[in-house]
Amino acid sequence: MSSMQSNSSANVTFVRPATFFIKGFSNVPHVKYYYMFLSLVYVVTVLGNSFIMCIIYLARRLHTAKYIAVFHLALSDLCGSSALIPKVIDTFLFEHQVVSYDACLANMFFVYHFMNLQSLTLLVLAYDRLVAICFPLRYHAIVTKPAMFLIIGVIWSFSVTFFSVLVGLVNRLSFCRSNVIDSHFCDQGLIYKLACNDNSINILMGKISFGLLMCTPLILIIISYFCIALALLKIAHGADRIKAMKTCTSHLMLVAIGYLPLISNNIAALTTSIDPNTRIINNSLRQVIPSMLNPIIYTLKTEEVMQSIKEMYKRNKVYTTQERRIKCICKI
């Protein structure tokens, strides 16, 4: 009898809200201009990443293992921004701040999943540069198309599994205090703090997520570039060394843009008390700006991509000229 009463009591105290309220900014004048800026960022992101994917798909010289990874990075950037920005615009610009419980968890999964894919794809590209510079004679035997597809498949399987567990663990939380999320999206780190029952497993998963999926790839990238630096020092000719270094510049810029804001945000959060509005701006820009800049950097800083664009432009120009000549002949 006492056992039944205990279970009944547990059931009464467990609260799963039907909706969450995404609070966003507080007392910020003209905040709608910021959301309009995010809209512009999203348009540039969609156009830029779609463009780089089209170039890789159409240019046969880019049908290599390395550009499979670049294509995947562009796809992850596009999907990551699409999971976040349209929802943020709908939530705040059109004042749909009440979101259903299931929709909130779905949004959380997709935002974190594609952020993780972006991070791990940068690690894959670092591996590609490591093999290309440290083992140039074996590069085409090690970094093959099937190997790259396998790596990307493993990344997807791992990420989907991990974040399914992380999001699924939210279902064990009871929200009897508040359903207001003080962020711009359904942030797992803020949602578990609203719980009024034991959330230790959620805290642990959050720490594992940050350490394993954000810090570990960065550490491995730093190690890979340390090995690359040692290999470059062994190259006798300065011209060859510079040529090898140029193949890494675009990737290094992507790593800097992707990870420096992440590190600075977390250091600031650990050392000082950040205003919620400042935190929202920092986090939202960190999530969307790299996705916008990545395709621009790869287009402008990668010689192979620029050469492919020029070749496609010339080919299209020749085809257009020939087509006009044929039309003129037909008229005559």
C-alpha positions as CSV (number, residue, x, y, z in Angstrom):
1,M,0.0,0.0,0.0
2,S,2.8,2.4,1.0
3,S,4.6,1.5,-2.3
4,M,1.5,2.5,-4.3
5,Q,1.2,5.8,-2.4
6,S,4.9,6.5,-3.1
7,N,4.4,5.8,-6.8
8,S,1.3,7.9,-6.9
9,S,3.2,10.8,-5.2
10,A,6.0,10.5,-7.7
11,N,3.6,10.7,-10.6
12,V,1.9,13.8,-9.1
13,T,5.2,15.7,-8.7
14,F,6.5,14.8,-12.1
15,V,5.6,17.7,-14.5
16,R,6.1,17.7,-18.2
17,P,5.0,21.1,-19.7
18,A,3.0,21.1,-22.9
19,T,5.0,24.1,-24.1
20,F,8.2,26.1,-23.4
21,F,8.5,29.9,-23.7
22,I,11.7,31.1,-25.5
23,K,12.5,34.4,-23.7
24,G,15.2,35.8,-26.0
25,F,16.4,39.3,-25.4
26,S,15.2,41.4,-22.5
27,N,14.7,45.2,-22.7
28,V,16.8,45.7,-25.8
29,P,15.6,48.5,-28.0
30,H,15.3,48.0,-31.8
31,V,16.1,44.3,-31.4
32,K,14.1,43.5,-34.5
33,Y,17.0,44.9,-36.6
34,Y,19.2,42.2,-35.2
35,Y,16.8,39.5,-36.3
36,M,16.7,41.2,-39.7
37,F,20.5,41.0,-39.8
38,L,20.3,37.3,-39.0
39,S,17.9,37.0,-42.0
40,L,20.5,38.5,-44.2
41,V,23.2,36.2,-42.8
42,Y,20.9,33.3,-43.6
43,V,20.4,34.3,-47.2
44,V,24.1,34.7,-47.7
45,T,24.7,31.3,-46.0
46,V,22.2,29.5,-48.2
47,L,23.5,31.1,-51.4
48,G,27.2,30.6,-50.5
49,N,26.9,27.0,-49.4
50,S,24.6,26.1,-52.3
51,F,27.1,27.7,-54.7
52,I,30.1,25.7,-53.3
53,M,28.2,22.5,-53.4
54,C,27.1,23.1,-57.0
55,I,30.7,23.8,-58.0
56,I,32.0,20.6,-56.4
57,Y,29.2,18.6,-58.0
58,L,29.7,20.1,-61.5
59,A,33.5,20.3,-61.6
60,R,35.0,16.9,-62.3
61,R,38.5,18.0,-61.0
62,L,36.9,18.5,-57.6
63,H,35.5,14.9,-57.4
64,T,38.2,13.9,-54.9
65,A,38.1,12.6,-51.3
66,K,39.1,16.1,-49.9
67,Y,36.2,17.8,-51.6
68,I,33.7,15.2,-50.4
69,A,34.6,16.5,-47.0
70,V,34.3,20.1,-48.1
71,F,30.9,19.3,-49.7
72,H,29.9,17.8,-46.4
73,L,31.0,20.8,-44.4
74,A,28.9,23.1,-46.7
75,L,25.9,20.8,-46.3
76,S,26.4,20.8,-42.5
77,D,26.7,24.6,-42.5
78,L,23.5,24.9,-44.6
79,C,21.5,22.5,-42.5
80,G,22.8,23.9,-39.2
81,S,21.8,27.5,-40.2
82,S,18.4,26.2,-41.5
83,A,17.8,24.4,-38.2
84,L,18.4,27.6,-36.2
85,I,17.9,30.9,-38.0
86,P,14.4,30.5,-39.6
87,K,13.2,29.3,-36.2
88,V,14.7,32.2,-34.4
89,I,13.2,34.7,-36.9
90,D,9.8,33.0,-36.6
91,T,10.0,33.0,-32.8
92,F,11.0,36.6,-32.2
93,L,10.3,38.6,-35.4
94,F,6.8,37.1,-35.6
95,E,6.4,36.7,-31.8
96,H,5.8,32.9,-31.8
97,Q,7.8,32.5,-28.5
98,V,5.6,29.6,-27.2
99,V,6.9,26.3,-28.6
100,S,5.5,22.9,-28.0
101,Y,7.5,20.4,-25.8
102,D,8.2,18.0,-28.7
103,A,9.1,20.8,-31.2
104,C,11.6,22.2,-28.7
105,L,13.4,18.9,-28.3
106,A,13.4,18.4,-32.0
107,N,14.9,21.9,-32.5
108,M,17.5,21.1,-29.8
109,F,18.5,17.8,-31.5
110,F,19.0,19.3,-35.0
111,V,20.9,22.4,-33.8
112,Y,23.4,20.4,-31.8
113,H,23.7,17.6,-34.3
114,F,24.7,19.9,-37.2
115,M,27.0,22.0,-34.9
116,N,28.7,18.7,-34.1
117,L,29.0,17.7,-37.7
118,Q,30.6,21.0,-38.5
119,S,33.2,20.5,-35.8
120,L,34.0,16.9,-36.7
121,T,34.2,17.8,-40.4
122,L,36.9,20.3,-39.6
123,L,38.8,17.5,-37.9
124,V,38.4,15.3,-41.0
125,L,39.8,18.1,-43.2
126,A,42.8,18.4,-40.8
127,Y,43.4,14.7,-41.2
128,D,43.3,15.1,-44.9
129,R,46.0,17.9,-44.7
130,L,48.1,15.8,-42.3
131,V,48.2,12.8,-44.7
132,A,48.8,15.1,-47.7
133,I,51.8,16.8,-46.2
134,C,53.3,14.1,-44.0
135,F,52.7,11.2,-46.3
136,P,52.5,12.7,-49.8
137,L,53.4,9.5,-51.7
138,R,50.7,7.5,-49.9
139,Y,48.0,10.2,-49.8
140,H,45.9,8.8,-52.7
141,A,46.1,5.3,-51.2
142,I,45.1,6.4,-47.7
143,V,42.6,9.2,-48.4
144,T,40.3,7.6,-50.9
145,K,36.6,8.3,-51.8
146,P,35.3,5.1,-50.1
147,A,37.4,5.9,-47.0
148,M,36.0,9.4,-46.9
149,F,32.4,8.2,-47.3
150,L,33.0,5.7,-44.5
151,I,34.4,8.4,-42.2
152,I,31.4,10.7,-42.8
153,G,29.0,7.7,-42.3
154,V,30.6,7.0,-38.9
155,I,30.4,10.7,-38.0
156,W,26.7,10.7,-38.8
157,S,26.0,7.5,-36.9
158,F,27.9,8.6,-33.8
159,S,26.3,12.1,-33.8
160,V,22.7,10.9,-34.3
161,T,23.1,8.3,-31.5
162,F,24.8,10.7,-29.1
163,F,22.3,13.5,-29.4
164,S,19.3,11.2,-29.5
165,V,20.5,10.0,-26.0
166,L,21.2,13.6,-24.9
167,V,17.8,14.9,-26.0
168,G,16.0,11.8,-24.8
169,L,17.4,12.3,-21.3
170,V,15.4,15.6,-21.1
171,N,12.3,13.4,-20.8
172,R,13.3,12.2,-17.4
173,L,13.3,15.8,-16.0
174,S,10.3,17.3,-14.1
175,F,9.7,21.0,-14.8
176,C,7.6,22.1,-11.8
177,R,9.2,25.6,-11.4
178,S,9.2,27.3,-14.8
179,N,9.0,26.7,-18.5
180,V,10.8,29.9,-19.6
181,I,14.1,29.3,-21.5
182,D,16.4,32.3,-21.2
183,S,17.9,31.8,-24.6
184,H,17.3,32.2,-28.4
185,F,16.6,28.5,-28.9
186,C,15.9,25.3,-27.0
187,D,19.3,25.2,-25.3
188,Q,19.9,22.0,-23.4
189,G,22.3,23.7,-21.0
190,L,19.5,26.0,-19.8
191,I,16.6,23.5,-20.0
192,Y,18.0,21.1,-17.5
193,K,18.6,23.9,-15.0
194,L,14.8,24.4,-15.0
195,A,14.3,20.9,-13.6
196,C,13.2,20.3,-10.0
197,N,14.3,16.7,-9.8
198,D,17.8,15.1,-10.2
199,N,19.5,16.4,-13.3
200,S,23.0,15.1,-12.6
201,I,23.0,12.8,-15.7
202,N,22.0,15.7,-17.9
203,I,24.8,17.9,-16.5
204,L,27.2,15.0,-17.1
205,M,26.1,14.6,-20.7
206,G,26.4,18.3,-21.3
207,K,30.0,18.2,-20.0
208,I,30.8,15.1,-22.1
209,S,29.2,16.8,-25.2
210,F,31.5,19.9,-24.8
211,G,34.6,18.0,-23.9
212,L,34.3,15.1,-26.4
213,L,32.7,16.8,-29.3
214,M,34.1,20.4,-29.2
215,C,37.4,20.3,-27.2
216,T,38.7,16.9,-28.4
217,P,38.4,17.8,-32.1
218,L,40.2,21.1,-31.5
219,I,43.0,19.3,-29.6
220,L,43.4,16.8,-32.4
221,I,43.5,19.5,-35.0
222,I,46.3,21.3,-33.0
223,I,48.2,18.1,-32.8
224,S,47.8,17.5,-36.5
225,Y,49.1,20.9,-37.4
226,F,52.1,20.4,-35.0
227,C,52.9,17.3,-37.0
228,I,52.4,19.3,-40.2
229,A,54.8,22.0,-39.0
230,L,57.5,19.4,-38.2
231,A,57.0,17.9,-41.7
232,L,57.3,21.4,-43.3
233,L,60.6,22.1,-41.5
234,K,62.1,19.0,-43.2
235,I,61.3,20.4,-46.7
236,A,64.5,21.8,-48.1
237,H,63.2,24.2,-50.7
238,G,61.4,27.3,-49.4
239,A,59.1,27.5,-52.5
240,D,57.9,23.9,-51.9
241,R,57.4,24.7,-48.2
242,I,55.3,27.8,-49.0
243,K,53.3,25.9,-51.6
244,A,52.5,23.2,-49.0
245,M,51.6,25.8,-46.4
246,K,49.1,27.5,-48.8
247,T,47.1,24.3,-49.0
248,C,46.4,24.7,-45.3
249,T,45.5,28.4,-45.1
250,S,41.8,28.0,-45.9
251,H,41.4,25.2,-43.4
252,L,43.2,27.1,-40.7
253,M,41.0,30.1,-41.2
254,L,37.9,27.9,-40.9
255,V,39.3,26.5,-37.6
256,A,40.0,29.9,-36.3
257,I,36.5,31.2,-37.2
258,G,34.8,28.1,-35.8
259,Y,36.7,27.6,-32.6
260,L,38.1,31.0,-31.3
261,P,34.6,32.4,-30.5
262,L,33.7,29.1,-28.8
263,I,36.7,29.2,-26.6
264,S,36.4,32.9,-25.8
265,N,32.7,32.5,-24.9
266,N,33.4,29.6,-22.5
267,I,36.4,31.3,-20.9
268,A,34.3,34.4,-20.4
269,A,31.4,32.3,-18.9
270,L,33.8,30.6,-16.4
271,T,35.6,33.8,-15.3
272,T,32.9,36.5,-15.3
273,S,29.2,36.9,-15.0
274,I,27.8,37.4,-18.5
275,D,24.7,39.4,-19.1
276,P,22.0,37.2,-20.7
277,N,21.6,39.6,-23.7
278,T,25.4,39.5,-24.3
279,R,25.4,35.7,-24.0
280,I,22.6,35.4,-26.6
281,I,24.4,37.7,-29.1
282,N,27.7,35.8,-28.6
283,N,26.1,32.4,-29.0
284,S,23.9,33.2,-31.9
285,L,26.8,34.9,-33.9
286,R,29.1,32.0,-33.1
287,Q,26.5,29.6,-34.5
288,V,25.7,31.4,-37.7
289,I,28.7,33.5,-38.8
290,P,31.2,30.6,-39.5
291,S,28.5,28.9,-41.7
292,M,28.3,32.1,-43.7
293,L,32.0,32.6,-44.1
294,N,33.1,29.0,-44.7
295,P,32.1,28.9,-48.4
296,I,33.4,32.4,-49.1
297,I,36.8,31.4,-47.7
298,Y,36.9,28.1,-49.6
299,T,36.0,29.9,-52.8
300,L,38.5,32.8,-52.5
301,K,41.4,31.1,-50.8
302,T,41.4,27.7,-52.5
303,E,43.2,27.7,-55.9
304,E,41.5,24.5,-57.1
305,V,38.0,25.9,-56.5
306,M,38.8,29.2,-58.2
307,Q,40.3,27.4,-61.2
308,S,37.2,25.2,-61.5
309,I,35.0,28.3,-61.4
310,K,37.0,30.0,-64.2
311,E,37.0,26.8,-66.3
312,M,33.2,26.5,-65.9
313,Y,32.7,30.2,-66.8
314,K,34.9,29.9,-69.9
315,R,33.1,26.7,-71.0
316,N,29.7,28.3,-70.5
317,K,30.9,31.4,-72.4
318,V,32.1,29.3,-75.3
319,Y,28.8,27.4,-75.3
320,T,26.8,30.6,-75.3
321,T,28.8,32.0,-78.2
322,Q,28.4,28.9,-80.3
323,E,24.6,28.9,-79.6
324,R,24.3,32.5,-80.8
325,R,26.3,31.7,-84.0
326,I,24.0,28.7,-84.7
327,K,20.9,30.9,-84.2
328,C,22.4,33.6,-86.6
329,I,23.1,30.9,-89.3
330,C,19.6,29.5,-88.9
331,K,18.1,33.0,-89.5
332,I,20.2,33.5,-92.6
